[in-house]
Amino acid sequence: MPTTEPDVDEMQAEYHFDYSKARPNRFADRCKRGSRMVVLDPDVAEVFTTTESVNAVLRAIIANMPKAA
């Protein structure tokens, strides 16, 4: 018997959201203008426990990257 349910991967033409249940972003105050929030996997977060440690390693990698032509 064929099913009448739409494919789960199919996008609907229109979506209706109930914004009355929306809440403010509790992390918004922590984000400085122009910065990006990144979620670390748990194993990485165990090593890099502070913003400063993550930024230090990323800056070291950036400093040693080949320069673009």
C-alpha positions in Angstrom: 0.0 0.0 0.0 1.6 3.4 -1.0 2.2 5.9 1.7 0.8 9.5 1.5 3.4 11.0 3.7 5.8 13.5 2.0 9.4 12.5 1.7 11.3 13.5 4.9 14.1 15.1 2.8 11.7 17.3 0.8 11.4 21.0 1.6 8.0 22.4 2.1 6.9 25.5 0.1 6.2 27.4 3.3 6.8 27.0 7.0 4.9 28.5 9.9 6.8 29.1 13.1 5.2 29.8 16.5 7.3 32.8 17.6 5.3 33.2 20.8 7.5 30.4 22.2 10.8 32.0 21.2 13.3 33.2 23.8 16.2 35.6 23.7 19.6 34.2 23.0 21.2 33.8 26.4 24.7 33.8 24.8 24.3 37.0 22.8 25.9 39.3 25.4 29.1 37.2 25.3 29.6 37.7 21.6 31.5 40.8 20.6 30.5 42.5 17.4 32.3 41.0 14.4 33.2 37.8 16.2 31.9 34.2 15.5 30.7 31.6 17.9 32.1 28.1 17.3 31.1 24.9 19.1 34.0 22.6 19.9 33.6 18.8 20.0 33.9 17.5 23.6 37.3 15.9 23.1 38.7 19.2 21.7 37.0 21.3 24.5 38.8 19.1 27.1 42.1 20.4 25.8 41.2 24.0 24.9 39.3 25.2 28.0 39.5 28.9 27.4 38.9 31.4 24.6 42.5 32.5 24.9 43.9 29.0 24.4 41.8 28.4 21.3 42.8 31.8 19.8 46.5 31.3 20.6 46.6 28.0 18.7 44.6 29.4 15.7 46.9 32.4 15.5 50.0 30.2 15.5 48.5 28.2 12.7 47.6 31.3 10.7 51.1 32.7 11.2 52.6 29.5 9.7 50.2 29.1 6.8 51.6 29.7 3.3 50.8 33.1 2.0 48.2 33.3 -0.8 49.6 34.3 -4.2 
